[in-house]
Structures are given as C-alpha cells and as structure tokens.
Amino acid sequence: MISRRNIRVKVMQLLYAVDVMKPEKPLFAGGDLSKTLLQQIDQTRALVVYLLDNLVHIAGYAEKHARQLASKHIVTSADLAFNIKLAGNEVIWKIKEDTGFQNVISIEKTDSQIDPEIIKKIFLELITTATYQDYIAQQNRDKKSESAIISFIFTNLLLTHEGFLSQLEERFANLDDDAEMAEQMVMQYLHKPSSMHLDQSVAPDKWQYARQLLHTVMEKEDYLMELIKPKLKNWDSDRIALIDMVLLKMGLTELLYFETIPTKVTINEYIDIAKDYSTQQSGQFVNGILDSIHKELISQNKIQKVDFKK
C-alpha cells in the first residue's frame, strides 16, 4: 500500500526523532527501531482507511436521508422523489467490495468510531452544493463523474469540516506527520482502487527497503558525515536545518548502498521531500550537496548501479 516515497518520509521522520532525542537514543536501539517504523506505517494505513470509511458513510447516508423524508408526518412529492444516486456510486462500491478494506475496518473496528452527526452534517451540506446537483442531474453513470463527486466530498467537505478535523486530531497522534501523505494516498485510491492493497501496510520488498534504509543510515552515520562535512564549507552551519542533514544522509545512503535505485531518482526524490518538509532553501541545499558528492563518488568509481535495461 505504502509507496517508496512514503517510506522515505517515514524513515526521515523517525531518524529526525532519533537525532532530536539523542540523550535517550537507547530507547530506539536495536530492533525497536524497525518495530517503531512498522507501527508508524500501520498508523498511516489506519488513517487512510478511516478517511475512506467516512466517505462510504457519507455516500450511504443518501438512503437514510431518503427514508427519513419518506417517514415525515407530511410528505411532499419532492420528499418522495429524493435522489439516492450517491449511495450507488461506483467508486464507493469498489471501496465497499474491497476485501482488504473490509478486513481492516473489521480489525480496527473503524465503523464504531464514525461520528454519525458529522456524517449527517456533511451530507446535508453536500446536497446544497451545485456540484452535487449537477451530479444527480446526470442520468447515466460515467467513471469520471463518479470519481469527481467523491473527490469533491473528500477535498471540499470532509477535510474542511472543523468537527471532523478535531476528531482526527484526537484520534490520530500521527496526524501532523501524516495528513498530507494520507490525503495523497486517498486521492490515489479514489482514482485507481486497484493500485493499493489496504490490508497490507507495506509490501515485503518495500519493507526490506525501509528497514535497510533506516539501519544503514544509522550504521554508516560516521562515514556519511565524513563525506558530507567537507561540502558544508559554503553553507552557514547554524542555518542548516536538522531535517536537511537527515535527508542528506538518507540520500547518500541510497547513492552508495542501493544498487538498483538510479542516482537521478534518488537525488530528485530527496530534493522534492526537502521542499515539502523543510525550509524554502532546503531543496537547493540538498540538491547542491548531493550533486557535489555524487560527482566526486563517480570520479572515484565508488557508485555502482545495476542497469536492468542491459
């Protein structure tokens, strides 16, 4: 489920925590680091599934609302004609029929944590929007509109609802770290449900990559810093963000010890992560240092990559 970029971010967050808590570093020693990393990945998966489950409940509320209208003491023709198209949304049904999704919400007991009042409020807000009215006015279902209405609910209503956001903050201690990542993963799933296996937090090959990246950075830290420090002469050391140093060590680890990852991919990935998670100058800083070290290592024939195209 989780991508290699997501893994890089997770490893970065954990290594940053280790650096910040250096006096208590033994707390993270040994296998506990891998265990902590896996727990954090599981928390991300739990957040993604919870967001998806709320979308399922919002769409399903269309039928409940129709029943409520039909059971009023005085029922109008408009009440009886209430459109329940949203309840049959094809994207929602793909989520509901996803065995991985069903397994996770059963294990996590996600349904019991859904707030019915929030679901109701968001649905009632939804049916007043022009986007919803345009959706139900379409007689047929097409893939684009089915996906668009759910994306609209997620982005414009669910993620902007103060009550729901407060609930997320209370329930997910990892929200600050994972909010952006989870949002991207939900959108990816909505557009292509088959691209994720929700009952598997991390595939075996990606977990091997995650563990190797985490432990190699820590085991080779002294050597990595030997390569990095000479390149910092033109940079104000007091203004270098700690998270940038973590990213440099991770990027350099991939350049040296991950023979199947192209150097260009590694450098570009860490530039992008620096831009997203650090300071405005971090992308340029990480780019400059990694590129300089990369050229030096190439000249010394210290970087060996496997070319599968051959």
Secondary structure by P-SEA (a helix, b strand, c coil): cccaaaaaaaaaaaaaaaaaacccccccccaaaaaaaaaaaaaaaaaaaaaaaaaaaaaaaaaaaaaaaaaccccccccccccccccccaaaaaaaacaaaaaaaaaacccccccaaaaaaaaaaaaacaaaaaaaacccccaaaaaaaaaaaacccccccaaaaaaaaaccccccccaaaaaaaaaaaaaccccccccccccaaaaaaaaaaaaaaaaaaaaaaaaccccccccccccccaaaaaaaaaaaaaacccccccaaaaaaaaaaaaaaccccaaaaaaaaaaaaaaaaaaaaccbbbbcccc
